[in-house]
């Protein structure tokens, strides 16, 4: 009996943890790529509006100070010019609200990084990943309009950070320069790019490599 009790007291081997399903692995990769892309996109937008807003405020301050100084010195024409400059940039900042837009994008950036944390915690749990997928798709209902060129830049940054260099998309220099102010709608189609006047093609497929599929 003593031997039986001693044997029963021994720790039992734990049951093997089942390997994640192929669907869970695929969905985990898709969701991580998508959430990180959105976080990068909104991070770039937040920095743009913050920097531009500060520049506008500085220009308005300098122009206003110059107008006041010119008024004291009696330089009439210069006062008018500087007053117009001050009014223009102050009105532009008031109408567009650069600081507010920057904060809005910073909030969205933080939200997507929070989703990334949830994705990491649920990487092998298919039901939870599906719930996160629904929430991620629902997050697009905030009305944010993605600028195509900037979206491609965020996609490239995500591809590099996750080791998918075969998924890089060509973005012309003029698109990069104007990415925050012009969408270039129609130039980019489903992550594909035109190459020097040739028909639109996927660079990953052209190289014969596999690329992470988009979120369903």
C-alpha positions in Angstrom: 0.0 0.0 0.0 2.9 2.3 0.8 4.3 1.8 -2.7 0.9 2.5 -4.2 0.6 5.7 -2.3 4.1 6.8 -3.2 3.4 6.1 -6.9 0.2 8.1 -6.8 1.9 11.0 -5.2 4.3 11.4 -8.1 3.6 14.3 -10.5 1.8 13.2 -13.6 3.2 14.3 -16.9 1.3 17.3 -18.4 -0.8 16.7 -21.5 1.0 17.9 -24.6 -0.1 21.4 -25.8 -1.8 21.0 -29.1 -0.1 22.8 -32.0 -1.9 25.9 -33.4 -4.0 25.2 -36.5 -2.9 26.4 -39.9 -5.8 28.8 -39.9 -4.7 30.3 -36.6 -1.2 30.8 -37.8 -2.4 32.5 -41.0 -4.9 34.7 -39.2 -2.3 35.7 -36.6 0.0 36.8 -39.4 -2.7 38.6 -41.3 -4.0 40.5 -38.2 -0.5 41.4 -37.0 0.4 42.8 -40.4 -2.8 44.8 -40.7 -2.8 46.3 -37.2 0.9 47.3 -37.4 0.3 48.9 -40.8 -2.5 51.0 -39.4 -0.4 51.9 -36.4 2.4 53.1 -38.6 0.0 55.0 -40.9 -1.6 56.9 -38.0 1.8 57.5 -36.4 3.0 59.2 -39.6 -0.1 61.3 -39.8 0.1 62.3 -36.2 3.8 63.5 -36.6 2.9 65.4 -39.8 0.0 67.3 -38.3 2.0 68.0 -35.1 5.0 69.3 -37.0 2.9 71.3 -39.5 0.8 72.8 -36.7 3.9 74.0 -34.8 5.3 75.5 -38.0 2.1 77.3 -38.7 2.0 78.7 -35.2 5.6 79.8 -35.4 5.0 81.6 -38.8 1.9 83.3 -37.4 3.8 84.4 -34.3 6.7 85.8 -36.3 4.5 87.5 -38.8 2.3 89.0 -36.0 5.4 90.3 -34.2 6.7 91.8 -37.4 3.4 93.5 -38.1 3.4 95.0 -34.6 7.0 96.2 -34.9 6.3 97.7 -38.4 3.3 99.4 -37.0 5.3 101.1 -34.3 8.0 102.1 -36.8 5.3 103.4 -39.2 6.1 101.1 -42.1 2.6 101.0 -43.5 2.8 98.5 -46.5 4.8 96.0 -44.5 2.2 96.1 -41.8 -0.5 95.1 -44.3 1.5 92.3 -45.8 2.4 90.8 -42.4 -1.1 91.2 -41.1 -2.4 89.3 -44.1 0.2 86.5 -43.6 -0.8 86.3 -39.9 -4.5 86.2 -40.7 -4.0 83.6 -43.4 -2.0 81.1 -41.3 -4.1 81.7 -38.2 -7.3 81.1 -40.1 -5.8 78.0 -41.8 -4.9 76.5 -38.4 -8.3 77.4 -37.0 -10.2 75.8 -39.9 -8.1 72.6 -40.3 -7.1 72.2 -36.7 -3.7 70.6 -37.1 -3.2 70.0 -33.4 -6.6 68.4 -33.0 -6.0 66.1 -36.1 -2.6 65.2 -34.7 -4.2 64.1 -31.4 -6.9 62.2 -33.2 -4.3 60.2 -35.2 -2.2 59.6 -32.0 -5.3 58.1 -30.3 -5.8 55.8 -33.3 -2.2 54.9 -33.3 -2.4 53.9 -29.6 -5.6 51.9 -30.3 -3.9 49.8 -33.0 -0.9 49.1 -30.8 -3.3 47.9 -28.1 -4.9 45.6 -30.7 -1.3 44.3 -31.5 -0.8 43.4 -27.9 -4.1 41.4 -27.9 -3.1 39.7 -31.1 0.2 38.6 -29.5 -1.6 37.2 -26.4 -4.1 35.3 -28.6 -1.7 34.1 -31.3 -2.6 30.4 -30.9 -6.3 30.9 -30.0 -8.4 30.9 -33.2 -11.7 32.0 -31.6 -10.0 35.0 -29.9 -8.2 35.8 -33.1 -11.5 35.8 -35.0 -13.0 38.2 -32.4 -10.0 40.5 -32.8 -10.5 40.3 -36.6 -14.1 41.5 -36.2 -13.0 44.4 -34.0 -10.2 45.3 -36.3 -12.5 45.5 -39.3 -15.0 47.5 -37.2 -12.3 50.0 -36.3 -12.4 51.2 -39.9 -15.9 52.6 -39.3 -14.4 55.7 -37.7 -14.5 57.3 -41.2 -10.8 57.7 -41.6 -9.9 58.0 -45.3 -6.5 56.4 -46.0 -4.3 58.3 -48.4 -3.1 55.7 -50.9 0.6 56.7 -51.3 1.0 57.1 -47.5 -0.8 53.8 -47.0 1.7 52.1 -49.3 4.6 53.7 -47.3 3.1 52.3 -44.1 2.8 48.9 -45.8 6.4 49.0 -46.8 7.5 49.9 -43.3 5.4 47.0 -41.9 6.8 44.6 -44.4 10.4 45.5 -43.5 9.8 45.3 -39.8 8.2 41.8 -40.1 10.8 40.5 -42.5 8.6 40.5 -45.6 10.9 42.5 -48.0 9.5 40.6 -50.9 6.2 42.5 -50.3 7.7 46.0 -50.8 5.7 48.2 -53.1 7.3 50.9 -55.3 6.3 54.4 -54.3 7.7 57.2 -56.6 9.6 60.1 -55.0 6.9 62.6 -55.9 4.3 60.4 -54.2 6.4 60.2 -51.1 6.8 64.0 -51.1 3.1 64.7 -51.4 1.9 61.6 -49.5 0.2 63.7 -46.8 -1.7 66.0 -49.0 -2.6 64.0 -52.1 -4.1 60.5 -52.3 -3.0 59.4 -55.8 -6.2 57.4 -55.9 -6.2 54.8 -58.7 -2.4 54.5 -59.0 -2.2 51.7 -56.4 -4.6 48.8 -56.8 -4.8 46.2 -54.1 -1.2 46.5 -53.0 0.0 46.4 -56.6 2.1 49.0 -58.5 2.7 50.1 -62.1 6.3 49.6 -63.1 7.7 52.3 -65.5 4.6 52.3 -67.7 4.1 48.5 -67.8 0.9 46.9 -66.7 0.1 46.8 -63.0 1.8 43.9 -61.3 2.5 42.6 -57.9 6.3 42.8 -57.2 6.2 39.8 -55.0 4.5 37.6 -57.6 6.9 39.0 -60.3 9.8 37.7 -58.2 8.1 34.4 -57.6 8.0 34.9 -53.9 5.1 34.4 -51.4 3.7 37.4 -49.6 1.4 37.7 -46.6 -2.2 37.8 -47.8 -4.5 40.6 -46.8 -7.0 40.3 -43.9 -10.2 38.6 -45.1 
